[in-house]
Amino acid sequence: MTSLGRSPWRRRSLLKGLGVLAIAAGGGLLRPLAGLAANFPLPRRAFEREDPDAAMEEALGTTEVLEGHVTLTAPDKAQDGAVVPLTLESDLEDVARFHVFVDKNPRPYIARIHLLGSPRPKAELRIKMDETSAVHGVAETGDGELYRGTKRIEVTISGCRD
Amino acid sequence: MAETGDTRIHIGEAEPGEPVWVQSLIMHPMETGLREDPKTGEPIPAHYIQKVKADYNGERVFEADWSTAVSKNPYLGFYLPPGEGGTLEITWEDNQGQVFSARAEVGSG
């Protein structure tokens, strides 16, 4: 391991406003962005759905999701709904992506994570929760099979209104 | 004070033949668009990161699509494939067209 790789939380300079400049210049003039064409389109319509079943239907094409093979690790009680840490893991070998849903959020579909060259199906993130709710971590395999792990997380202070 | 777009990347220990755990942070307000300014009562426009991309030696290894319900100053942890090491570049794009990017060197496993 290099010394650079060993330094913890190495601060990086920001490229604030670069995107605005790059767009104004016709894109990619300042610096080529690798693999830009590989972008997955944003699931905008699914993110906007307000009903949990409608959100899942829009995001996954179905609400038929089998139980199991996904471990969702999170606190039982989240004092601050603005910052709820989640760890998603699966024992399946061929996980293409993870999806996160919070049933009682104003918009239940939270995030989609694509594990392209990522060899071990695990991801961590922090989310906002409006109130106490079931949270679902869904693993989608390369064959399109869907499995979920669900956890009820109690929220003391809402994290969506502030 | 940290400013919007400040980033941190931490690369875990590279063990031979094992995936490498990466942790990243970016300073960003992640405004939902649902809030009002407490002083003026005016709605605060949505301002949030909607796409994260990770390229390892120029190859896309990870991508995330985010709604407004990802927490302020978003954290993300994921695995890189084992290998010879190299350069990891993470790019964050927000809904107002700003693009932030950071690089880190990964040791050989």
HADDOCK unambig.tbl for C-alpha pairs under 7 A between the chains (distance, minus, plus):
assign (segid A and resid 1 and name CA) (segid B and resid 14 and name CA) 6.64 0.50 0.50
assign (segid A and resid 1 and name CA) (segid B and resid 107 and name CA) 3.76 0.50 0.50
assign (segid A and resid 1 and name CA) (segid B and resid 108 and name CA) 5.78 0.50 0.50
assign (segid A and resid 2 and name CA) (segid B and resid 107 and name CA) 5.33 0.50 0.50
assign (segid A and resid 4 and name CA) (segid B and resid 105 and name CA) 6.21 0.50 0.50
assign (segid A and resid 5 and name CA) (segid B and resid 11 and name CA) 6.09 0.50 0.50
assign (segid A and resid 5 and name CA) (segid B and resid 104 and name CA) 6.83 0.50 0.50
assign (segid A and resid 5 and name CA) (segid B and resid 105 and name CA) 5.18 0.50 0.50
assign (segid A and resid 5 and name CA) (segid B and resid 106 and name CA) 5.38 0.50 0.50
assign (segid A and resid 5 and name CA) (segid B and resid 107 and name CA) 6.04 0.50 0.50
assign (segid A and resid 8 and name CA) (segid B and resid 10 and name CA) 5.57 0.50 0.50
assign (segid A and resid 9 and name CA) (segid B and resid 8 and name CA) 5.31 0.50 0.50
assign (segid A and resid 9 and name CA) (segid B and resid 9 and name CA) 5.45 0.50 0.50
assign (segid A and resid 9 and name CA) (segid B and resid 10 and name CA) 4.82 0.50 0.50
assign (segid A and resid 10 and name CA) (segid B and resid 8 and name CA) 5.79 0.50 0.50
assign (segid A and resid 10 and name CA) (segid B and resid 9 and name CA) 6.17 0.50 0.50
assign (segid A and resid 10 and name CA) (segid B and resid 10 and name CA) 6.73 0.50 0.50
assign (segid A and resid 11 and name CA) (segid B and resid 7 and name CA) 6.35 0.50 0.50
assign (segid A and resid 11 and name CA) (segid B and resid 8 and name CA) 5.08 0.50 0.50
assign (segid A and resid 12 and name CA) (segid B and resid 6 and name CA) 6.99 0.50 0.50
assign (segid A and resid 12 and name CA) (segid B and resid 7 and name CA) 5.76 0.50 0.50
assign (segid A and resid 12 and name CA) (segid B and resid 8 and name CA) 6.15 0.50 0.50
assign (segid A and resid 12 and name CA) (segid B and resid 102 and name CA) 6.03 0.50 0.50
assign (segid A and resid 13 and name CA) (segid B and resid 6 and name CA) 6.80 0.50 0.50
assign (segid A and resid 14 and name CA) (segid B and resid 5 and name CA) 5.78 0.50 0.50
assign (segid A and resid 14 and name CA) (segid B and resid 6 and name CA) 5.41 0.50 0.50
assign (segid A and resid 14 and name CA) (segid B and resid 7 and name CA) 6.92 0.50 0.50
assign (segid A and resid 14 and name CA) (segid B and resid 100 and name CA) 6.44 0.50 0.50
assign (segid A and resid 14 and name CA) (segid B and resid 101 and name CA) 6.88 0.50 0.50
assign (segid A and resid 15 and name CA) (segid B and resid 100 and name CA) 5.37 0.50 0.50
assign (segid A and resid 15 and name CA) (segid B and resid 101 and name CA) 6.39 0.50 0.50
assign (segid A and resid 16 and name CA) (segid B and resid 5 and name CA) 6.16 0.50 0.50
assign (segid A and resid 16 and name CA) (segid B and resid 100 and name CA) 6.14 0.50 0.50
assign (segid A and resid 17 and name CA) (segid B and resid 98 and name CA) 5.42 0.50 0.50
assign (segid A and resid 17 and name CA) (segid B and resid 99 and name CA) 6.62 0.50 0.50
assign (segid A and resid 18 and name CA) (segid B and resid 98 and name CA) 6.65 0.50 0.50
assign (segid A and resid 18 and name CA) (segid B and resid 99 and name CA) 5.96 0.50 0.50
assign (segid A and resid 19 and name CA) (segid B and resid 97 and name CA) 5.90 0.50 0.50
assign (segid A and resid 19 and name CA) (segid B and resid 98 and name CA) 4.63 0.50 0.50
assign (segid A and resid 19 and name CA) (segid B and resid 99 and name CA) 4.39 0.50 0.50
assign (segid A and resid 20 and name CA) (segid B and resid 97 and name CA) 5.85 0.50 0.50
assign (segid A and resid 20 and name CA) (segid B and resid 98 and name CA) 5.71 0.50 0.50
assign (segid A and resid 34 and name CA) (segid B and resid 58 and name CA) 5.74 0.50 0.50
assign (segid A and resid 35 and name CA) (segid B and resid 59 and name CA) 6.78 0.50 0.50
assign (segid A and resid 35 and name CA) (segid B and resid 60 and name CA) 6.34 0.50 0.50
assign (segid A and resid 42 and name CA) (segid B and resid 65 and name CA) 6.17 0.50 0.50
assign (segid A and resid 47 and name CA) (segid B and resid 67 and name CA) 6.08 0.50 0.50
assign (segid A and resid 82 and name CA) (segid B and resid 71 and name CA) 6.11 0.50 0.50
assign (segid A and resid 83 and name CA) (segid B and resid 71 and name CA) 5.63 0.50 0.50
assign (segid A and resid 110 and name CA) (segid B and resid 66 and name CA) 6.45 0.50 0.50
assign (segid A and resid 110 and name CA) (segid B and resid 67 and name CA) 5.28 0.50 0.50
assign (segid A and resid 110 and name CA) (segid B and resid 69 and name CA) 5.72 0.50 0.50
assign (segid A and resid 110 and name CA) (segid B and resid 70 and name CA) 6.87 0.50 0.50
assign (segid A and resid 111 and name CA) (segid B and resid 65 and name CA) 5.69 0.50 0.50
assign (segid A and resid 111 and name CA) (segid B and resid 66 and name CA) 4.67 0.50 0.50
assign (segid A and resid 111 and name CA) (segid B and resid 67 and name CA) 5.95 0.50 0.50
assign (segid A and resid 112 and name CA) (segid B and resid 64 and name CA) 5.67 0.50 0.50
assign (segid A and resid 112 and name CA) (segid B and resid 65 and name CA) 5.07 0.50 0.50
assign (segid A and resid 112 and name CA) (segid B and resid 66 and name CA) 6.60 0.50 0.50
assign (segid A and resid 113 and name CA) (segid B and resid 63 and name CA) 6.01 0.50 0.50
assign (segid A and resid 113 and name CA) (segid B and resid 64 and name CA) 4.35 0.50 0.50
assign (segid A and resid 113 and name CA) (segid B and resid 65 and name CA) 6.38 0.50 0.50
assign (segid A and resid 114 and name CA) (segid B and resid 62 and name CA) 5.70 0.50 0.50
assign (segid A and resid 114 and name CA) (segid B and resid 63 and name CA) 4.99 0.50 0.50
assign (segid A and resid 114 and name CA) (segid B and resid 64 and name CA) 5.89 0.50 0.50
assign (segid A and resid 115 and name CA) (segid B and resid 61 and name CA) 6.71 0.50 0.50
assign (segid A and resid 115 and name CA) (segid B and resid 62 and name CA) 5.16 0.50 0.50
assign (segid A and resid 115 and name CA) (segid B and resid 63 and name CA) 6.92 0.50 0.50
assign (segid A and resid 116 and name CA) (segid B and resid 60 and name CA) 6.86 0.50 0.50
assign (segid A and resid 116 and name CA) (segid B and resid 61 and name CA) 4.68 0.50 0.50
assign (segid A and resid 116 and name CA) (segid B and resid 62 and name CA) 5.16 0.50 0.50
assign (segid A and resid 117 and name CA) (segid B and resid 61 and name CA) 4.05 0.50 0.50
assign (segid A and resid 117 and name CA) (segid B and resid 62 and name CA) 6.50 0.50 0.50
assign (segid A and resid 117 and name CA) (segid B and resid 81 and name CA) 6.35 0.50 0.50
assign (segid A and resid 118 and name CA) (segid B and resid 61 and name CA) 5.74 0.50 0.50
assign (segid A and resid 118 and name CA) (segid B and resid 62 and name CA) 6.42 0.50 0.50
assign (segid A and resid 118 and name CA) (segid B and resid 79 and name CA) 5.34 0.50 0.50
assign (segid A and resid 118 and name CA) (segid B and resid 80 and name CA) 5.15 0.50 0.50
assign (segid A and resid 118 and name CA) (segid B and resid 81 and name CA) 5.65 0.50 0.50
assign (segid A and resid 119 and name CA) (segid B and resid 19 and name CA) 6.69 0.50 0.50
assign (segid A and resid 119 and name CA) (segid B and resid 79 and name CA) 6.64 0.50 0.50
assign (segid A and resid 119 and name CA) (segid B and resid 80 and name CA) 6.73 0.50 0.50
assign (segid A and resid 119 and name CA) (segid B and resid 81 and name CA) 5.45 0.50 0.50
assign (segid A and resid 120 and name CA) (segid B and resid 79 and name CA) 6.23 0.50 0.50
assign (segid A and resid 122 and name CA) (segid B and resid 78 and name CA) 6.18 0.50 0.50
assign (segid A and resid 123 and name CA) (segid B and resid 77 and name CA) 5.35 0.50 0.50
assign (segid A and resid 123 and name CA) (segid B and resid 78 and name CA) 4.79 0.50 0.50
assign (segid A and resid 124 and name CA) (segid B and resid 76 and name CA) 5.48 0.50 0.50
assign (segid A and resid 124 and name CA) (segid B and resid 77 and name CA) 4.65 0.50 0.50
assign (segid A and resid 124 and name CA) (segid B and resid 78 and name CA) 6.68 0.50 0.50
assign (segid A and resid 125 and name CA) (segid B and resid 75 and name CA) 5.48 0.50 0.50
assign (segid A and resid 125 and name CA) (segid B and resid 76 and name CA) 4.87 0.50 0.50
assign (segid A and resid 125 and name CA) (segid B and resid 77 and name CA) 6.61 0.50 0.50
assign (segid A and resid 126 and name CA) (segid B and resid 70 and name CA) 6.11 0.50 0.50
assign (segid A and resid 126 and name CA) (segid B and resid 71 and name CA) 5.54 0.50 0.50
assign (segid A and resid 126 and name CA) (segid B and resid 74 and name CA) 6.76 0.50 0.50
assign (segid A and resid 126 and name CA) (segid B and resid 75 and name CA) 6.31 0.50 0.50
assign (segid A and resid 127 and name CA) (segid B and resid 69 and name CA) 5.73 0.50 0.50
assign (segid A and resid 127 and name CA) (segid B and resid 70 and name CA) 4.32 0.50 0.50
assign (segid A and resid 127 and name CA) (segid B and resid 71 and name CA) 4.72 0.50 0.50
assign (segid A and resid 128 and name CA) (segid B and resid 69 and name CA) 5.01 0.50 0.50
assign (segid A and resid 128 and name CA) (segid B and resid 70 and name CA) 5.85 0.50 0.50
assign (segid A and resid 128 and name CA) (segid B and resid 71 and name CA) 5.42 0.50 0.50
assign (segid A and resid 161 and name CA) (segid B and resid 34 and name CA) 6.84 0.50 0.50
assign (segid A and resid 161 and name CA) (segid B and resid 35 and name CA) 6.17 0.50 0.50
assign (segid A and resid 162 and name CA) (segid B and resid 35 and name CA) 6.42 0.50 0.50
